[in-house]
C-alpha cells in the first residue's frame, strides 16, 4: 500500500494589513505518496507560491496543517530541498559548481570522501560531471539550473519542491530539463512536488495534476495522469490521450478564472 509522505489538510492563509485582510488560500487539502511526482497548476495569482512557502515551512498558515513524513511542519524541514525559478539568485558566483553543490552538505556530519561521492553522483545525474571546476557565470541558464538541481540531489531529501523552475529558460532547454526531472523521479524514486504555470508541462511530467481554483484557493481537481511511465517529448506529446488530458486541465483552469467551478460543501 502506498505510504503518505506529504499531507496538506484544510490549509488557509490570510495576509493581514492595515488596509484590510486578504485571504490568499481558502481551504486546500491533498496528499502526496512517497515516490510520487505531483504537479500543481492554477490561474495566475491563485496562491501557488504561498502554498509552497507554507509546505516548506517558510510561511506560517493561518489555519490547517502540513505534515511531512508524519510530522507537523512548523519550520523548514531538514528532509526537504527546494529549487526555485530564479536559479541565478540561488547560486554563489564566487564558488565553483562543486562548491555550490556542496553548500547544503556542510551542515551534515559527513567525511570529505562522503561529500565528494555525493557531489560526484549529483553532477553525473544532471549531466555536469565535466563542469565541476567552472563558475556559474561561465554556464548557460539551463546549466545553472542543473547546478541548482544537482545541489538538491546531493542533499538527498525526502521530497524535492520545485517552484516553476524552468520558466526562465528557452523551449529546447526546458524540454531537456523536463526529461531530467522525469529521469530523477524514475531512476532514483525521488518524491517531487512540481509547481508550474505550463499546462503541457504538468501533464508531461506528473503522475497527478492538482488544479487549484482562483483565490481564495481550494483544490478544484485532482487528476490522475494515465500516460505510460516511460515518456519522451515526441511520442508522448503526440498521443491522443496527452491531448485529451491537457485539454481537460486547460478547461479546468479556464473555469477557475471565470469563477464557474463549484466548491464542494464537504
C-alpha positions as CSV (number, residue, x, y, z in Angstrom):
1,X,0.0,0.0,0.0
2,X,1.4,3.5,-0.9
3,X,2.8,5.4,2.0
4,X,1.7,9.0,2.5
5,X,4.7,11.3,2.6
6,X,3.1,14.8,2.5
7,X,-0.3,15.7,3.8
8,X,-1.9,19.1,3.5
9,X,-5.1,19.5,5.5
10,X,-7.5,22.4,5.4
11,X,-4.7,24.9,4.8
12,X,-5.7,28.5,5.0
13,X,-3.6,31.6,4.6
14,X,-4.8,35.2,5.3
15,X,-2.5,38.1,4.8
16,X,-3.2,40.8,7.3
17,X,-2.5,44.5,6.7
18,X,-3.7,48.0,7.8
19,X,-5.8,48.3,4.7
20,X,-7.6,45.0,5.2
21,X,-7.1,41.3,5.2
22,X,-6.6,39.3,2.1
23,X,-7.5,35.5,2.0
24,X,-4.9,34.1,-0.4
25,X,-5.7,30.4,0.3
26,X,-9.2,29.4,1.3
27,X,-9.1,25.7,2.1
28,X,-6.6,23.4,0.5
29,X,-6.3,19.6,1.2
30,X,-4.4,17.0,-0.7
31,X,-1.9,14.2,-0.1
32,X,1.3,13.0,-1.8
33,X,2.6,9.5,-1.7
34,X,6.3,8.6,-1.2
35,X,8.0,8.3,-4.6
36,X,5.2,10.3,-6.4
37,X,5.6,13.1,-8.8
38,X,2.8,15.6,-8.4
39,X,2.3,18.8,-10.4
40,X,0.3,21.8,-9.2
41,X,-1.3,24.2,-11.7
42,X,-3.8,27.0,-11.4
43,X,-4.7,30.5,-12.6
44,X,-2.2,33.3,-12.2
45,X,-2.3,34.8,-8.7
46,X,-4.1,31.7,-7.2
47,X,-1.5,31.3,-4.4
48,X,0.7,28.6,-5.7
49,X,3.9,30.2,-4.3
50,X,2.1,30.9,-1.0
51,X,1.1,27.2,-0.8
52,X,4.7,26.1,-1.4
53,X,6.0,28.5,1.2
54,X,3.6,27.0,3.8
55,X,4.6,23.5,2.8
56,X,8.3,24.4,3.0
57,X,7.8,25.9,6.5
58,X,8.8,29.4,5.3
59,X,5.3,30.8,5.9
60,X,3.0,30.1,8.8
61,X,-0.5,29.2,7.7
62,X,-3.5,31.0,9.3
63,X,-5.2,27.6,9.8
64,X,-4.8,24.0,8.9
65,X,-1.7,21.8,8.9
66,X,1.1,20.5,6.8
67,X,2.6,17.1,7.7
68,X,5.8,15.7,6.2
69,X,6.6,12.1,7.0
70,X,4.1,12.1,9.8
71,X,5.4,15.3,11.5
72,X,3.8,18.7,11.6
73,X,5.8,21.3,9.6
74,X,6.5,24.3,11.8
75,X,9.7,25.4,10.1
76,X,11.9,24.4,7.2
77,X,12.1,20.6,7.3
78,X,15.6,19.1,7.3
79,X,14.5,16.4,4.8
80,X,13.2,18.8,2.1
81,X,15.0,20.6,-0.7
82,X,13.7,23.5,-2.9
83,X,14.6,24.6,-6.4
84,X,13.3,28.0,-7.5
85,X,12.7,29.7,-10.8
86,X,15.4,32.3,-10.2
87,X,18.4,30.0,-10.2
88,X,20.8,32.8,-10.6
89,X,20.0,34.2,-7.2
90,X,20.4,30.8,-5.5
91,X,23.9,30.2,-6.8
92,X,27.0,31.9,-5.4
93,X,29.1,33.3,-8.3
94,X,32.4,33.2,-6.4
95,X,32.0,29.4,-5.8
96,X,32.6,26.8,-8.4
97,X,29.9,24.4,-9.5
98,X,31.3,21.8,-7.0
99,X,31.3,24.5,-4.3
100,X,27.7,25.4,-4.9
101,X,26.6,21.8,-4.9
102,X,28.4,21.2,-1.6
103,X,26.8,24.0,0.3
104,X,23.9,22.1,2.0
105,X,26.2,19.2,2.8
106,X,28.3,21.4,5.1
107,X,25.5,21.0,7.7
108,X,25.7,17.3,7.6
109,X,28.2,15.2,9.6
110,X,29.9,13.6,6.6
111,X,33.6,12.9,5.8
112,X,35.3,14.6,3.0
113,X,35.2,11.4,0.9
114,X,31.4,11.0,1.6
115,X,30.8,14.6,0.5
116,X,32.8,14.2,-2.7
117,X,31.0,11.0,-3.5
118,X,27.6,12.7,-3.2
119,X,28.8,15.7,-5.3
120,X,30.2,13.5,-8.0
121,X,27.0,11.4,-8.1
122,X,24.8,14.5,-8.3
123,X,26.8,16.2,-11.0
124,X,26.7,13.0,-13.0
125,X,23.0,12.7,-12.5
126,X,22.4,16.1,-14.1
127,X,25.0,15.8,-16.8
128,X,27.5,18.2,-15.4
129,X,30.3,15.9,-14.3
130,X,32.6,17.8,-16.7
131,X,31.8,21.2,-15.2
132,X,32.7,20.9,-11.5
133,X,35.5,23.4,-11.7
134,X,33.5,26.0,-13.6
135,X,31.8,29.0,-12.1
136,X,28.1,29.7,-12.5
137,X,28.7,32.8,-14.6
138,X,30.5,30.7,-17.1
139,X,27.5,28.5,-17.7
140,X,24.2,28.9,-19.7
141,X,21.0,29.5,-17.9
142,X,19.9,25.9,-18.4
143,X,23.2,24.6,-17.0
144,X,22.9,26.9,-14.0
145,X,19.5,25.4,-13.2
146,X,21.1,22.0,-13.5
147,X,23.6,23.1,-10.8
148,X,20.7,24.1,-8.5
149,X,19.0,20.7,-9.2
150,X,22.4,18.9,-8.5
151,X,22.6,20.7,-5.2
152,X,19.2,19.3,-4.2
153,X,20.1,15.8,-5.4
154,X,23.3,15.8,-3.4
155,X,21.4,16.7,-0.3
156,X,19.3,13.5,-0.6
157,X,15.9,15.0,0.6
158,X,12.8,13.0,1.3
159,X,10.9,15.4,-1.0
160,X,12.0,17.9,-3.7
161,X,9.9,21.0,-4.1
162,X,10.2,22.8,-7.4
163,X,8.6,26.2,-8.0
164,X,8.3,27.0,-11.7
165,X,11.9,26.1,-12.1
166,X,12.0,26.2,-16.0
167,X,10.0,29.4,-16.6
168,X,13.1,31.4,-17.4
169,X,14.8,29.1,-20.0
170,X,14.1,28.6,-23.7
171,X,11.8,25.9,-25.0
172,X,14.6,23.5,-26.1
173,X,16.4,23.8,-22.7
174,X,13.0,23.4,-20.9
175,X,12.3,20.1,-22.7
176,X,15.8,18.8,-21.7
177,X,15.2,19.8,-18.1
178,X,11.8,18.2,-18.0
179,X,13.3,15.0,-19.1
180,X,16.0,15.4,-16.4
181,X,13.2,15.6,-13.8
182,X,11.5,12.6,-15.2
183,X,14.7,10.6,-15.0
184,X,15.5,11.6,-11.4
185,X,12.0,10.6,-10.5
186,X,12.0,7.3,-12.4
187,X,15.6,6.1,-11.7
188,X,16.1,7.4,-8.2
189,X,12.5,7.2,-6.9
190,X,12.6,10.8,-5.9
191,X,9.4,12.4,-4.4
192,X,8.8,15.6,-6.3
193,X,6.2,18.3,-5.9
194,X,6.4,20.5,-9.0
195,X,4.6,23.8,-9.4
196,X,4.2,25.2,-12.9
197,X,2.0,27.6,-15.0
198,X,2.6,25.5,-18.1
199,X,-0.3,23.0,-18.6
200,X,1.5,20.8,-21.1
201,X,4.5,20.5,-18.8
202,X,2.2,19.5,-15.9
203,X,0.7,16.7,-18.0
204,X,4.0,15.5,-19.4
205,X,5.8,15.4,-16.0
206,X,3.2,14.4,-13.5
207,X,1.6,11.2,-12.2
208,X,-1.1,13.5,-10.9
209,X,-2.0,17.1,-11.6
210,X,-3.6,19.1,-8.8
211,X,-5.6,22.0,-10.3
212,X,-6.2,25.0,-7.9
213,X,-9.1,27.4,-8.1
214,X,-8.7,31.1,-8.2
215,X,-8.0,32.9,-4.9
216,X,-9.2,32.3,-2.2
217,X,-7.8,28.9,-3.3
218,X,-9.1,25.4,-3.0
219,X,-8.4,22.1,-4.9
220,X,-10.7,22.2,-7.9
221,X,-9.4,18.9,-9.4
222,X,-7.0,16.1,-8.5
223,X,-6.4,14.4,-11.8
224,X,-4.6,11.1,-12.3
225,X,-2.3,11.1,-15.4
226,X,-2.7,7.8,-17.0
227,X,0.1,8.1,-19.6
228,X,2.8,5.5,-19.9
229,X,5.5,5.7,-17.2
230,X,8.2,5.9,-20.0
231,X,7.7,9.2,-21.7
232,X,9.5,11.2,-24.3
233,X,9.0,14.7,-25.8
234,X,7.9,13.5,-29.3
235,X,6.0,10.3,-28.8
236,X,4.2,11.2,-25.6
237,X,3.1,14.7,-26.7
238,X,1.7,13.1,-30.0
239,X,-0.6,10.7,-28.1
240,X,-4.3,11.4,-28.3
241,X,-4.6,10.8,-24.6
242,X,-2.0,13.5,-23.9
243,X,-4.1,16.0,-25.9
244,X,-7.3,14.9,-24.0
245,X,-5.6,15.4,-20.7
246,X,-4.0,18.8,-21.4
247,X,-7.3,20.0,-22.9
248,X,-9.2,18.9,-19.8
249,X,-6.7,20.7,-17.5
250,X,-6.9,23.8,-19.7
251,X,-10.7,23.7,-19.4
252,X,-10.5,23.4,-15.6
253,X,-8.2,26.4,-15.4
254,X,-10.5,28.5,-17.6
255,X,-13.4,27.6,-15.4
256,X,-11.4,28.7,-12.4
257,X,-10.6,32.0,-14.0
258,X,-14.3,32.6,-14.7
259,X,-15.3,31.5,-11.2
260,X,-17.5,28.7,-12.7
261,X,-16.1,25.9,-10.6
262,X,-18.3,24.8,-7.7
263,X,-16.5,24.3,-4.4
264,X,-17.5,21.1,-2.6
265,X,-19.5,21.6,0.6
266,X,-18.0,18.7,2.5
